[in-house]
Amino acid sequence: MPSHQDHANLIWQIADLLRGPYRPPRYERVMLPMTVLRRFDCVLSPTKAKVLAEAARRKGGKLGNEALDKVRGERRQLGGSGPTL
């Protein structure tokens, strides 16, 4: 039966693999922006499909993004791409 230390070592090995080439002084350059982007993705996900559908419907029209935001009365979807984090 694996001991507590074996489980801890496994977790640290996985963390080292996920961390990749980034060392502790550089974590803040990557982890904080990725955390913020993920949070934006989660907050905007309920309206993403509607916003993308509306943007596709209005593509090439006379209204710009700011006018579209006012008409919809919703938060603007950042990026406009299909994939999520």
PDB file of N, CA, C and O in Angstrom, chain B, residues numbered from 101:
ATOM      1  N   MET B 101       0.849  -1.187   0.000  1.00  0.00           N
ATOM      2  CA  MET B 101       0.000   0.000   0.000  1.00  0.00           C
ATOM      3  C   MET B 101       0.888   1.241   0.000  1.00  0.00           C
ATOM      4  O   MET B 101       1.797   1.360   0.821  1.00  0.00           O
ATOM      5  N   PRO B 102       0.617   2.179  -0.938  1.00  0.00           N
ATOM      6  CA  PRO B 102       1.443   3.393  -1.006  1.00  0.00           C
ATOM      7  C   PRO B 102       1.284   4.257   0.247  1.00  0.00           C
ATOM      8  O   PRO B 102       0.196   4.375   0.812  1.00  0.00           O
ATOM      9  N   SER B 103       2.374   4.841   0.651  1.00  0.00           N
ATOM     10  CA  SER B 103       2.346   5.696   1.837  1.00  0.00           C
ATOM     11  C   SER B 103       1.961   7.124   1.452  1.00  0.00           C
ATOM     12  O   SER B 103       1.851   7.469   0.276  1.00  0.00           O
ATOM     13  N   HIS B 104       1.765   7.920   2.463  1.00  0.00           N
ATOM     14  CA  HIS B 104       1.445   9.335   2.259  1.00  0.00           C
ATOM     15  C   HIS B 104       2.560  10.017   1.453  1.00  0.00           C
ATOM     16  O   HIS B 104       2.290  10.820   0.560  1.00  0.00           O
ATOM     17  N   GLN B 105       3.789   9.691   1.775  1.00  0.00           N
ATOM     18  CA  GLN B 105       4.933  10.288   1.076  1.00  0.00           C
ATOM     19  C   GLN B 105       4.947   9.901  -0.401  1.00  0.00           C
ATOM     20  O   GLN B 105       5.325  10.714  -1.246  1.00  0.00           O
ATOM     21  N   ASP B 106       4.543   8.681  -0.721  1.00  0.00           N
ATOM     22  CA  ASP B 106       4.474   8.248  -2.122  1.00  0.00           C
ATOM     23  C   ASP B 106       3.449   9.072  -2.901  1.00  0.00           C
ATOM     24  O   ASP B 106       3.690   9.487  -4.035  1.00  0.00           O
ATOM     25  N   HIS B 107       2.298   9.296  -2.259  1.00  0.00           N
ATOM     26  CA  HIS B 107       1.269  10.125  -2.905  1.00  0.00           C
ATOM     27  C   HIS B 107       1.768  11.561  -3.102  1.00  0.00           C
ATOM     28  O   HIS B 107       1.550  12.158  -4.157  1.00  0.00           O
ATOM     29  N   ALA B 108       2.426  12.101  -2.100  1.00  0.00           N
ATOM     30  CA  ALA B 108       2.951  13.465  -2.191  1.00  0.00           C
ATOM     31  C   ALA B 108       3.982  13.567  -3.316  1.00  0.00           C
ATOM     32  O   ALA B 108       3.983  14.531  -4.081  1.00  0.00           O
ATOM     33  N   ASN B 109       4.856  12.567  -3.409  1.00  0.00           N
ATOM     34  CA  ASN B 109       5.865  12.578  -4.475  1.00  0.00           C
ATOM     35  C   ASN B 109       5.222  12.510  -5.855  1.00  0.00           C
ATOM     36  O   ASN B 109       5.661  13.193  -6.780  1.00  0.00           O
ATOM     37  N   LEU B 110       4.183  11.688  -5.996  1.00  0.00           N
ATOM     38  CA  LEU B 110       3.473  11.597  -7.270  1.00  0.00           C
ATOM     39  C   LEU B 110       2.865  12.943  -7.654  1.00  0.00           C
ATOM     40  O   LEU B 110       2.965  13.372  -8.803  1.00  0.00           O
ATOM     41  N   ILE B 111       2.242  13.598  -6.694  1.00  0.00           N
ATOM     42  CA  ILE B 111       1.632  14.907  -6.960  1.00  0.00           C
ATOM     43  C   ILE B 111       2.693  15.913  -7.395  1.00  0.00           C
ATOM     44  O   ILE B 111       2.469  16.678  -8.333  1.00  0.00           O
ATOM     45  N   TRP B 112       3.847  15.921  -6.724  1.00  0.00           N
ATOM     46  CA  TRP B 112       4.900  16.866  -7.096  1.00  0.00           C
ATOM     47  C   TRP B 112       5.475  16.540  -8.472  1.00  0.00           C
ATOM     48  O   TRP B 112       5.831  17.451  -9.219  1.00  0.00           O
ATOM     49  N   GLN B 113       5.570  15.262  -8.815  1.00  0.00           N
ATOM     50  CA  GLN B 113       6.054  14.891 -10.150  1.00  0.00           C
ATOM     51  C   GLN B 113       5.096  15.376 -11.232  1.00  0.00           C
ATOM     52  O   GLN B 113       5.523  15.878 -12.271  1.00  0.00           O
ATOM     53  N   ILE B 114       3.814  15.224 -10.984  1.00  0.00           N
ATOM     54  CA  ILE B 114       2.816  15.708 -11.943  1.00  0.00           C
ATOM     55  C   ILE B 114       2.879  17.219 -12.053  1.00  0.00           C
ATOM     56  O   ILE B 114       2.801  17.766 -13.154  1.00  0.00           O
ATOM     57  N   ALA B 115       3.021  17.904 -10.916  1.00  0.00           N
ATOM     58  CA  ALA B 115       3.127  19.370 -10.930  1.00  0.00           C
ATOM     59  C   ALA B 115       4.342  19.817 -11.728  1.00  0.00           C
ATOM     60  O   ALA B 115       4.269  20.790 -12.478  1.00  0.00           O
ATOM     61  N   ASP B 116       5.457  19.115 -11.572  1.00  0.00           N
ATOM     62  CA  ASP B 116       6.663  19.465 -12.331  1.00  0.00           C
ATOM     63  C   ASP B 116       6.438  19.301 -13.831  1.00  0.00           C
ATOM     64  O   ASP B 116       6.917  20.112 -14.624  1.00  0.00           O
ATOM     65  N   LEU B 117       5.709  18.253 -14.225  1.00  0.00           N
ATOM     66  CA  LEU B 117       5.412  18.048 -15.647  1.00  0.00           C
ATOM     67  C   LEU B 117       4.500  19.150 -16.186  1.00  0.00           C
ATOM     68  O   LEU B 117       4.716  19.658 -17.286  1.00  0.00           O
ATOM     69  N   LEU B 118       3.489  19.515 -15.412  1.00  0.00           N
ATOM     70  CA  LEU B 118       2.558  20.546 -15.856  1.00  0.00           C
ATOM     71  C   LEU B 118       3.203  21.926 -15.890  1.00  0.00           C
ATOM     72  O   LEU B 118       2.875  22.756 -16.737  1.00  0.00           O
ATOM     73  N   ARG B 119       4.100  22.152 -14.981  1.00  0.00           N
ATOM     74  CA  ARG B 119       4.753  23.448 -14.877  1.00  0.00           C
ATOM     75  C   ARG B 119       5.638  23.721 -16.082  1.00  0.00           C
ATOM     76  O   ARG B 119       5.750  24.861 -16.533  1.00  0.00           O
ATOM     77  N   GLY B 120       6.254  22.690 -16.592  1.00  0.00           N
ATOM     78  CA  GLY B 120       7.081  22.831 -17.782  1.00  0.00           C
ATOM     79  C   GLY B 120       8.332  23.646 -17.547  1.00  0.00           C
ATOM     80  O   GLY B 120       8.987  23.504 -16.515  1.00  0.00           O
ATOM     81  N   PRO B 121       8.668  24.501 -18.503  1.00  0.00           N
ATOM     82  CA  PRO B 121       9.932  25.226 -18.442  1.00  0.00           C
ATOM     83  C   PRO B 121       9.931  26.412 -17.480  1.00  0.00           C
ATOM     84  O   PRO B 121      10.957  27.075 -17.332  1.00  0.00           O
ATOM     85  N   TYR B 122       8.813  26.692 -16.829  1.00  0.00           N
ATOM     86  CA  TYR B 122       8.727  27.872 -15.970  1.00  0.00           C
ATOM     87  C   TYR B 122       9.253  27.569 -14.579  1.00  0.00           C
ATOM     88  O   TYR B 122       8.889  26.564 -13.969  1.00  0.00           O
ATOM     89  N   ARG B 123      10.096  28.430 -14.095  1.00  0.00           N
ATOM     90  CA  ARG B 123      10.667  28.305 -12.765  1.00  0.00           C
ATOM     91  C   ARG B 123       9.983  29.320 -11.847  1.00  0.00           C
ATOM     92  O   ARG B 123       9.384  30.281 -12.330  1.00  0.00           O
ATOM     93  N   PRO B 124      10.064  29.119 -10.538  1.00  0.00           N
ATOM     94  CA  PRO B 124       9.310  29.960  -9.599  1.00  0.00           C
ATOM     95  C   PRO B 124       9.346  31.472  -9.849  1.00  0.00           C
ATOM     96  O   PRO B 124       8.299  32.109  -9.739  1.00  0.00           O
ATOM     97  N   PRO B 125      10.487  32.080 -10.178  1.00  0.00           N
ATOM     98  CA  PRO B 125      10.450  33.527 -10.407  1.00  0.00           C
ATOM     99  C   PRO B 125       9.608  33.933 -11.625  1.00  0.00           C
ATOM    100  O   PRO B 125       9.192  35.087 -11.732  1.00  0.00           O
ATOM    101  N   ARG B 126       9.356  32.989 -12.540  1.00  0.00           N
ATOM    102  CA  ARG B 126       8.617  33.321 -13.761  1.00  0.00           C
ATOM    103  C   ARG B 126       7.152  32.897 -13.708  1.00  0.00           C
ATOM    104  O   ARG B 126       6.411  33.168 -14.653  1.00  0.00           O
ATOM    105  N   TYR B 127       6.714  32.246 -12.642  1.00  0.00           N
ATOM    106  CA  TYR B 127       5.325  31.783 -12.558  1.00  0.00           C
ATOM    107  C   TYR B 127       4.341  32.926 -12.715  1.00  0.00           C
ATOM    108  O   TYR B 127       3.340  32.806 -13.420  1.00  0.00           O
ATOM    109  N   GLU B 128       4.634  34.044 -12.047  1.00  0.00           N
ATOM    110  CA  GLU B 128       3.684  35.160 -12.073  1.00  0.00           C
ATOM    111  C   GLU B 128       3.473  35.700 -13.484  1.00  0.00           C
ATOM    112  O   GLU B 128       2.417  36.262 -13.773  1.00  0.00           O
ATOM    113  N   ARG B 129       4.431  35.545 -14.341  1.00  0.00           N
ATOM    114  CA  ARG B 129       4.290  36.024 -15.715  1.00  0.00           C
ATOM    115  C   ARG B 129       3.311  35.173 -16.522  1.00  0.00           C
ATOM    116  O   ARG B 129       2.744  35.641 -17.510  1.00  0.00           O
ATOM    117  N   VAL B 130       3.119  33.943 -16.105  1.00  0.00           N
ATOM    118  CA  VAL B 130       2.270  33.022 -16.846  1.00  0.00           C
ATOM    119  C   VAL B 130       0.989  32.685 -16.087  1.00  0.00           C
ATOM    120  O   VAL B 130      -0.103  32.741 -16.654  1.00  0.00           O
ATOM    121  N   MET B 131       1.115  32.342 -14.835  1.00  0.00           N
ATOM    122  CA  MET B 131      -0.020  31.831 -14.077  1.00  0.00           C
ATOM    123  C   MET B 131      -1.096  32.881 -13.843  1.00  0.00           C
ATOM    124  O   MET B 131      -2.279  32.584 -14.008  1.00  0.00           O
ATOM    125  N   LEU B 132      -0.727  34.085 -13.468  1.00  0.00           N
ATOM    126  CA  LEU B 132      -1.730  35.113 -13.219  1.00  0.00           C
ATOM    127  C   LEU B 132      -2.506  35.468 -14.486  1.00  0.00           C
ATOM    128  O   LEU B 132      -3.736  35.501 -14.438  1.00  0.00           O
ATOM    129  N   PRO B 133      -1.847  35.735 -15.620  1.00  0.00           N
ATOM    130  CA  PRO B 133      -2.626  36.006 -16.835  1.00  0.00           C
ATOM    131  C   PRO B 133      -3.515  34.828 -17.249  1.00  0.00           C
ATOM    132  O   PRO B 133      -4.640  35.042 -17.699  1.00  0.00           O
ATOM    133  N   MET B 134      -3.035  33.603 -17.108  1.00  0.00           N
ATOM    134  CA  MET B 134      -3.861  32.450 -17.464  1.00  0.00           C
ATOM    135  C   MET B 134      -5.060  32.319 -16.531  1.00  0.00           C
ATOM    136  O   MET B 134      -6.147  31.937 -16.964  1.00  0.00           O
ATOM    137  N   THR B 135      -4.865  32.636 -15.254  1.00  0.00           N
ATOM    138  CA  THR B 135      -5.967  32.599 -14.292  1.00  0.00           C
ATOM    139  C   THR B 135      -7.016  33.645 -14.642  1.00  0.00           C
ATOM    140  O   THR B 135      -8.215  33.372 -14.587  1.00  0.00           O
ATOM    141  N   VAL B 136      -6.568  34.836 -15.000  1.00  0.00           N
ATOM    142  CA  VAL B 136      -7.499  35.901 -15.375  1.00  0.00           C
ATOM    143  C   VAL B 136      -8.246  35.533 -16.656  1.00  0.00           C
ATOM    144  O   VAL B 136      -9.458  35.732 -16.738  1.00  0.00           O
ATOM    145  N   LEU B 137      -7.547  35.004 -17.645  1.00  0.00           N
ATOM    146  CA  LEU B 137      -8.207  34.592 -18.885  1.00  0.00           C
ATOM    147  C   LEU B 137      -9.234  33.492 -18.633  1.00  0.00           C
ATOM    148  O   LEU B 137     -10.320  33.504 -19.211  1.00  0.00           O
ATOM    149  N   ARG B 138      -8.891  32.557 -17.780  1.00  0.00           N
ATOM    150  CA  ARG B 138      -9.841  31.483 -17.461  1.00  0.00           C
ATOM    151  C   ARG B 138     -11.071  32.042 -16.761  1.00  0.00           C
ATOM    152  O   ARG B 138     -12.192  31.602 -17.020  1.00  0.00           O
ATOM    153  N   ARG B 139     -10.863  33.011 -15.875  1.00  0.00           N
ATOM    154  CA  ARG B 139     -11.990  33.624 -15.168  1.00  0.00           C
ATOM    155  C   ARG B 139     -12.893  34.350 -16.161  1.00  0.00           C
ATOM    156  O   ARG B 139     -14.115  34.226 -16.083  1.00  0.00           O
ATOM    157  N   PHE B 140     -12.312  35.102 -17.091  1.00  0.00           N
ATOM    158  CA  PHE B 140     -13.114  35.759 -18.136  1.00  0.00           C
ATOM    159  C   PHE B 140     -13.915  34.724 -18.917  1.00  0.00           C
ATOM    160  O   PHE B 140     -15.098  34.923 -19.193  1.00  0.00           O
ATOM    161  N   ASP B 141     -13.272  33.632 -19.268  1.00  0.00           N
ATOM    162  CA  ASP B 141     -13.938  32.575 -20.016  1.00  0.00           C
ATOM    163  C   ASP B 141     -15.139  32.034 -19.243  1.00  0.00           C
ATOM    164  O   ASP B 141     -16.204  31.825 -19.823  1.00  0.00           O
ATOM    165  N   CYS B 142     -14.978  31.809 -17.949  1.00  0.00           N
ATOM    166  CA  CYS B 142     -16.076  31.286 -17.130  1.00  0.00           C
ATOM    167  C   CYS B 142     -17.211  32.296 -16.981  1.00  0.00           C
ATOM    168  O   CYS B 142     -18.383  31.926 -17.051  1.00  0.00           O
ATOM    169  N   VAL B 143     -16.875  33.555 -16.779  1.00  0.00           N
ATOM    170  CA  VAL B 143     -17.890  34.592 -16.582  1.00  0.00           C
ATOM    171  C   VAL B 143     -18.688  34.821 -17.863  1.00  0.00           C
ATOM    172  O   VAL B 143     -19.900  35.027 -17.810  1.00  0.00           O
ATOM    173  N   LEU B 144     -18.026  34.787 -18.995  1.00  0.00           N
ATOM    174  CA  LEU B 144     -18.687  35.086 -20.260  1.00  0.00           C
ATOM    175  C   LEU B 144     -19.318  33.873 -20.938  1.00  0.00           C
ATOM    176  O   LEU B 144     -20.030  34.028 -21.930  1.00  0.00           O
ATOM    177  N   SER B 145     -19.074  32.685 -20.428  1.00  0.00           N
ATOM    178  CA  SER B 145     -19.562  31.479 -21.106  1.00  0.00           C
ATOM    179  C   SER B 145     -21.083  31.399 -21.260  1.00  0.00           C
ATOM    180  O   SER B 145     -21.541  30.882 -22.278  1.00  0.00           O
ATOM    181  N   PRO B 146     -21.896  31.885 -20.304  1.00  0.00           N
ATOM    182  CA  PRO B 146     -23.350  31.777 -20.507  1.00  0.00           C
ATOM    183  C   PRO B 146     -23.867  32.535 -21.730  1.00  0.00           C
ATOM    184  O   PRO B 146     -24.866  32.129 -22.323  1.00  0.00           O
ATOM    185  N   THR B 147     -23.210  33.619 -22.114  1.00  0.00           N
ATOM    186  CA  THR B 147     -23.698  34.418 -23.245  1.00  0.00           C
ATOM    187  C   THR B 147     -22.864  34.232 -24.507  1.00  0.00           C
ATOM    188  O   THR B 147     -23.143  34.862 -25.527  1.00  0.00           O
ATOM    189  N   LYS B 148     -21.844  33.377 -24.454  1.00  0.00           N
ATOM    190  CA  LYS B 148     -20.926  33.257 -25.582  1.00  0.00           C
ATOM    191  C   LYS B 148     -21.624  32.817 -26.868  1.00  0.00           C
ATOM    192  O   LYS B 148     -21.391  33.405 -27.925  1.00  0.00           O
ATOM    193  N   ALA B 149     -22.468  31.804 -26.796  1.00  0.00           N
ATOM    194  CA  ALA B 149     -23.134  31.300 -27.995  1.00  0.00           C
ATOM    195  C   ALA B 149     -24.025  32.369 -28.622  1.00  0.00           C
ATOM    196  O   ALA B 149     -24.038  32.531 -29.842  1.00  0.00           O
ATOM    197  N   LYS B 150     -24.774  33.102 -27.785  1.00  0.00           N
ATOM    198  CA  LYS B 150     -25.647  34.158 -28.308  1.00  0.00           C
ATOM    199  C   LYS B 150     -24.842  35.285 -28.946  1.00  0.00           C
ATOM    200  O   LYS B 150     -25.201  35.793 -30.009  1.00  0.00           O
ATOM    201  N   VAL B 151     -23.760  35.668 -28.292  1.00  0.00           N
ATOM    202  CA  VAL B 151     -22.938  36.764 -28.817  1.00  0.00           C
ATOM    203  C   VAL B 151     -22.276  36.359 -30.132  1.00  0.00           C
ATOM    204  O   VAL B 151     -22.247  37.152 -31.073  1.00  0.00           O
ATOM    205  N   LEU B 152     -21.746  35.144 -30.213  1.00  0.00           N
ATOM    206  CA  LEU B 152     -21.117  34.690 -31.451  1.00  0.00           C
ATOM    207  C   LEU B 152     -22.127  34.568 -32.576  1.00  0.00           C
ATOM    208  O   LEU B 152     -21.821  34.902 -33.720  1.00  0.00           O
ATOM    209  N   ALA B 153     -23.335  34.091 -32.267  1.00  0.00           N
ATOM    210  CA  ALA B 153     -24.377  33.981 -33.288  1.00  0.00           C
ATOM    211  C   ALA B 153     -24.787  35.358 -33.788  1.00  0.00           C
ATOM    212  O   ALA B 153     -24.966  35.555 -34.990  1.00  0.00           O
ATOM    213  N   GLU B 154     -24.936  36.304 -32.882  1.00  0.00           N
ATOM    214  CA  GLU B 154     -25.311  37.667 -33.263  1.00  0.00           C
ATOM    215  C   GLU B 154     -24.192  38.328 -34.067  1.00  0.00           C
ATOM    216  O   GLU B 154     -24.460  39.030 -35.042  1.00  0.00           O
ATOM    217  N   ALA B 155     -22.946  38.109 -33.665  1.00  0.00           N
ATOM    218  CA  ALA B 155     -21.815  38.681 -34.400  1.00  0.00           C
ATOM    219  C   ALA B 155     -21.756  38.105 -35.814  1.00  0.00           C
ATOM    220  O   ALA B 155     -21.484  38.835 -36.767  1.00  0.00           O
ATOM    221  N   ALA B 156     -22.006  36.809 -35.959  1.00  0.00           N
ATOM    222  CA  ALA B 156     -21.999  36.182 -37.290  1.00  0.00           C
ATOM    223  C   ALA B 156     -23.148  36.726 -38.142  1.00  0.00           C
ATOM    224  O   ALA B 156     -22.992  36.951 -39.342  1.00  0.00           O
ATOM    225  N   ARG B 157     -24.294  36.930 -37.511  1.00  0.00           N
ATOM    226  CA  ARG B 157     -25.452  37.449 -38.236  1.00  0.00           C
ATOM    227  C   ARG B 157     -25.208  38.870 -38.729  1.00  0.00           C
ATOM    228  O   ARG B 157     -25.659  39.245 -39.811  1.00  0.00           O
ATOM    229  N   ARG B 158     -24.502  39.645 -37.940  1.00  0.00           N
ATOM    230  CA  ARG B 158     -24.274  41.052 -38.284  1.00  0.00           C
ATOM    231  C   ARG B 158     -22.949  41.295 -39.001  1.00  0.00           C
ATOM    232  O   ARG B 158     -22.616  42.444 -39.292  1.00  0.00           O
ATOM    233  N   LYS B 159     -22.205  40.268 -39.286  1.00  0.00           N
ATOM    234  CA  LYS B 159     -20.902  40.441 -39.935  1.00  0.00           C
ATOM    235  C   LYS B 159     -21.073  41.157 -41.267  1.00  0.00           C
ATOM    236  O   LYS B 159     -21.933  40.801 -42.074  1.00  0.00           O
ATOM    237  N   GLY B 160     -20.252  42.160 -41.482  1.00  0.00           N
ATOM    238  CA  GLY B 160     -20.323  42.926 -42.714  1.00  0.00           C
ATOM    239  C   GLY B 160     -21.403  43.997 -42.699  1.00  0.00           C
ATOM    240  O   GLY B 160     -21.614  44.680 -43.701  1.00  0.00           O
ATOM    241  N   GLY B 161     -22.086  44.149 -41.570  1.00  0.00           N
ATOM    242  CA  GLY B 161     -23.132  45.163 -41.459  1.00  0.00           C
ATOM    243  C   GLY B 161     -22.559  46.527 -41.142  1.00  0.00           C
ATOM    244  O   GLY B 161     -21.342  46.713 -41.105  1.00  0.00           O
ATOM    245  N   LYS B 162     -23.453  47.482 -40.913  1.00  0.00           N
ATOM    246  CA  LYS B 162     -23.025  48.857 -40.663  1.00  0.00           C
ATOM    247  C   LYS B 162     -22.717  49.122 -39.197  1.00  0.00           C
ATOM    248  O   LYS B 162     -22.030  50.095 -38.886  1.00  0.00           O
ATOM    249  N   LEU B 163     -23.203  48.290 -38.293  1.00  0.00           N
ATOM    250  CA  LEU B 163     -22.965  48.517 -36.873  1.00  0.00           C
ATOM    251  C   LEU B 163     -21.596  48.002 -36.468  1.00  0.00           C
ATOM    252  O   LEU B 163     -21.185  46.917 -36.878  1.00  0.00           O
ATOM    253  N   GLY B 164     -20.891  48.783 -35.661  1.00  0.00           N
ATOM    254  CA  GLY B 164     -19.616  48.344 -35.105  1.00  0.00           C
ATOM    255  C   GLY B 164     -19.852  47.596 -33.818  1.00  0.00           C
ATOM    256  O   GLY B 164     -20.996  47.448 -33.387  1.00  0.00           O
ATOM    257  N   ASN B 165     -18.793  47.123 -33.197  1.00  0.00           N
ATOM    258  CA  ASN B 165     -18.920  46.351 -31.958  1.00  0.00           C
ATOM    259  C   ASN B 165     -19.556  47.146 -30.830  1.00  0.00           C
ATOM    260  O   ASN B 165     -20.369  46.605 -30.081  1.00  0.00           O
ATOM    261  N   GLU B 166     -19.201  48.426 -30.694  1.00  0.00           N
ATOM    262  CA  GLU B 166     -19.751  49.235 -29.618  1.00  0.00           C
ATOM    263  C   GLU B 166     -21.261  49.404 -29.786  1.00  0.00           C
ATOM    264  O   GLU B 166     -22.008  49.329 -28.811  1.00  0.00           O
ATOM    265  N   ALA B 167     -21.705  49.629 -31.009  1.00  0.00           N
ATOM    266  CA  ALA B 167     -23.138  49.769 -31.267  1.00  0.00           C
ATOM    267  C   ALA B 167     -23.848  48.444 -31.009  1.00  0.00           C
ATOM    268  O   ALA B 167     -24.967  48.427 -30.496  1.00  0.00           O
ATOM    269  N   LEU B 168     -23.206  47.345 -31.359  1.00  0.00           N
ATOM    270  CA  LEU B 168     -23.797  46.026 -31.120  1.00  0.00           C
ATOM    271  C   LEU B 168     -23.967  45.793 -29.620  1.00  0.00           C
ATOM    272  O   LEU B 168     -24.974  45.232 -29.187  1.00  0.00           O
ATOM    273  N   ASP B 169     -22.987  46.219 -28.833  1.00  0.00           N
ATOM    274  CA  ASP B 169     -23.091  46.079 -27.380  1.00  0.00           C
ATOM    275  C   ASP B 169     -24.292  46.840 -26.839  1.00  0.00           C
ATOM    276  O   ASP B 169     -25.015  46.337 -25.979  1.00  0.00           O
ATOM    277  N   LYS B 170     -24.504  48.050 -27.341  1.00  0.00           N
ATOM    278  CA  LYS B 170     -25.621  48.864 -26.867  1.00  0.00           C
ATOM    279  C   LYS B 170     -26.956  48.248 -27.265  1.00  0.00           C
ATOM    280  O   LYS B 170     -27.900  48.250 -26.474  1.00  0.00           O
ATOM    281  N   VAL B 171     -27.040  47.730 -28.463  1.00  0.00           N
ATOM    282  CA  VAL B 171     -28.281  47.123 -28.937  1.00  0.00           C
ATOM    283  C   VAL B 171     -28.604  45.878 -28.117  1.00  0.00           C
ATOM    284  O   VAL B 171     -29.753  45.674 -27.726  1.00  0.00           O
ATOM    285  N   ARG B 172     -27.612  45.055 -27.857  1.00  0.00           N
ATOM    286  CA  ARG B 172     -27.828  43.803 -27.135  1.00  0.00           C
ATOM    287  C   ARG B 172     -28.026  44.026 -25.646  1.00  0.00           C
ATOM    288  O   ARG B 172     -28.726  43.254 -24.991  1.00  0.00           O
ATOM    289  N   GLY B 173     -27.417  45.072 -25.104  1.00  0.00           N
ATOM    290  CA  GLY B 173     -27.512  45.313 -23.676  1.00  0.00           C
ATOM    291  C   GLY B 173     -26.787  44.278 -22.845  1.00  0.00           C
ATOM    292  O   GLY B 173     -27.135  44.057 -21.685  1.00  0.00           O
ATOM    293  N   GLU B 174     -25.791  43.647 -23.418  1.00  0.00           N
ATOM    294  CA  GLU B 174     -25.036  42.609 -22.717  1.00  0.00           C
ATOM    295  C   GLU B 174     -23.554  42.915 -22.791  1.00  0.00           C
ATOM    296  O   GLU B 174     -23.105  43.789 -23.534  1.00  0.00           O
ATOM    297  N   ARG B 175     -22.801  42.153 -21.983  1.00  0.00           N
ATOM    298  CA  ARG B 175     -21.345  42.290 -22.026  1.00  0.00           C
ATOM    299  C   ARG B 175     -20.818  41.769 -23.345  1.00  0.00           C
ATOM    300  O   ARG B 175     -21.329  40.798 -23.903  1.00  0.00           O
ATOM    301  N   ARG B 176     -19.811  42.419 -23.820  1.00  0.00           N
ATOM    302  CA  ARG B 176     -19.199  42.015 -25.087  1.00  0.00           C
ATOM    303  C   ARG B 176     -18.322  40.790 -24.882  1.00  0.00           C
ATOM    304  O   ARG B 176     -17.563  40.719 -23.915  1.00  0.00           O
ATOM    305  N   GLN B 177     -18.421  39.835 -25.781  1.00  0.00           N
ATOM    306  CA  GLN B 177     -17.605  38.630 -25.725  1.00  0.00           C
ATOM    307  C   GLN B 177     -16.203  38.971 -26.232  1.00  0.00           C
ATOM    308  O   GLN B 177     -16.045  39.476 -27.344  1.00  0.00           O
ATOM    309  N   LEU B 178     -15.203  38.697 -25.425  1.00  0.00           N
ATOM    310  CA  LEU B 178     -13.836  39.018 -25.819  1.00  0.00           C
ATOM    311  C   LEU B 178     -13.328  37.992 -26.813  1.00  0.00           C
ATOM    312  O   LEU B 178     -13.597  36.798 -26.686  1.00  0.00           O
ATOM    313  N   GLY B 179     -12.601  38.462 -27.790  1.00  0.00           N
ATOM    314  CA  GLY B 179     -11.933  37.561 -28.725  1.00  0.00           C
ATOM    315  C   GLY B 179     -12.768  37.168 -29.923  1.00  0.00           C
ATOM    316  O   GLY B 179     -12.308  37.279 -31.060  1.00  0.00           O
ATOM    317  N   GLY B 180     -13.963  36.721 -29.697  1.00  0.00           N
ATOM    318  CA  GLY B 180     -14.819  36.306 -30.789  1.00  0.00           C
ATOM    319  C   GLY B 180     -14.458  34.965 -31.383  1.00  0.00           C
ATOM    320  O   GLY B 180     -14.903  34.641 -32.483  1.00  0.00           O
ATOM    321  N   SER B 181     -13.661  34.176 -30.681  1.00  0.00           N
ATOM    322  CA  SER B 181     -13.273  32.867 -31.203  1.00  0.00           C
ATOM    323  C   SER B 181     -14.145  31.783 -30.587  1.00  0.00           C
ATOM    324  O   SER B 181     -14.740  31.982 -29.528  1.00  0.00           O
ATOM    325  N   GLY B 182     -14.217  30.650 -31.247  1.00  0.00           N
ATOM    326  CA  GLY B 182     -15.029  29.551 -30.770  1.00  0.00           C
ATOM    327  C   GLY B 182     -14.450  28.787 -29.584  1.00  0.00           C
ATOM    328  O   GLY B 182     -15.193  28.496 -28.646  1.00  0.00           O
ATOM    329  N   PRO B 183     -13.161  28.447 -29.578  1.00  0.00           N
ATOM    330  CA  PRO B 183     -12.631  27.621 -28.518  1.00  0.00           C
ATOM    331  C   PRO B 183     -12.620  28.326 -27.163  1.00  0.00           C
ATOM    332  O   PRO B 183     -12.566  29.553 -27.080  1.00  0.00           O
ATOM    333  N   THR B 184     -12.674  27.525 -26.117  1.00  0.00           N
ATOM    334  CA  THR B 184     -12.617  28.071 -24.767  1.00  0.00           C
ATOM    335  C   THR B 184     -11.395  27.517 -24.062  1.00  0.00           C
ATOM    336  O   THR B 184     -10.723  26.615 -24.563  1.00  0.00           O
ATOM    337  N   LEU B 185     -11.121  28.062 -22.906  1.00  0.00           N
ATOM    338  CA  LEU B 185      -9.997  27.559 -22.111  1.00  0.00           C
ATOM    339  C   LEU B 185     -10.466  26.323 -21.453  1.00  0.00           C
ATOM    340  O   LEU B 185      -9.709  25.690 -20.717  1.00  0.00           O
TER     341      LEU B 185
END
